[in-house]
Structure formats: C-alpha cells, structure tokens
Amino acid sequence: MIQSNEQTEVQPLKLGELGAVAGRGGAWLERQLDLVRDIKVTVRASMGSSEMTIAALFALREGDVVTLDRDTDAPIDILLEGNLIARGQLVAAGDRFGLRITEILDSGKL
C-alpha cells in the first residue's frame, strides 16, 4: 500500500540500530536463514566467453572450435543469479561434470 507523506510519519533510520540487530549472534542469523532456506536460486558455472560476428556464429559447423578468453588452467567462475560468488576447478563427478570450490569471494571485494 502506498501512502502519501502527509498521512505517514517518516523518521530516518539510524544504521546503529541495524548493527544491534545483527549483533545478536548465530541464533538470530539461523532464524533469518530459515525464512529463505528453501528458495531455489540459479547457480551457473562460466568457463569463459568469446566474441564473434553474427556471420561467424552462423558459419559454425560441427567440429569447429570456439576459443574462449581463458587459459586452460584458469579457475571457473561460479555465479549466483548472475553475480560472481566463487571460483572453482572443473572435475569429473561420476558421469557428470562438477566443480570443486577453490575460492569463495568476499562480497566486499566483488
């Protein structure tokens, strides 16, 4: 519901108030995670990319090789909803590909 400022009293939020709530510890955080624990998200792995013209794209045939912008030993980017969150190594996990997490990125450095 949207209300006009004339009907609603608005007060500035003090950031210290947020810090006090966050400082309550693990039990508080665990309760908050319970609210979102079962929400599905999309995690993608990116080995690299390549730029080409539309003509080059349509000229691709079976057996052609598209060179990516990464070295073969470069880590694989792991993205959560399009945001880089970690890096890893490509591994075989049974009859599927898998990723071994080698680095979890600090959100302040992204």
PyMOL commands that set and color helices and strands:
alter all, ss='L'
color gray80, all
select helices_A, chain A and resi 15-22+26-36+54-59+107-109
alter helices_A, ss='H'
color red, helices_A
select strands_A, chain A and resi 43-46+76-80+83-93+96-104
alter strands_A, ss='S'
color yellow, strands_A
deselect
rebuild
show_as cartoon
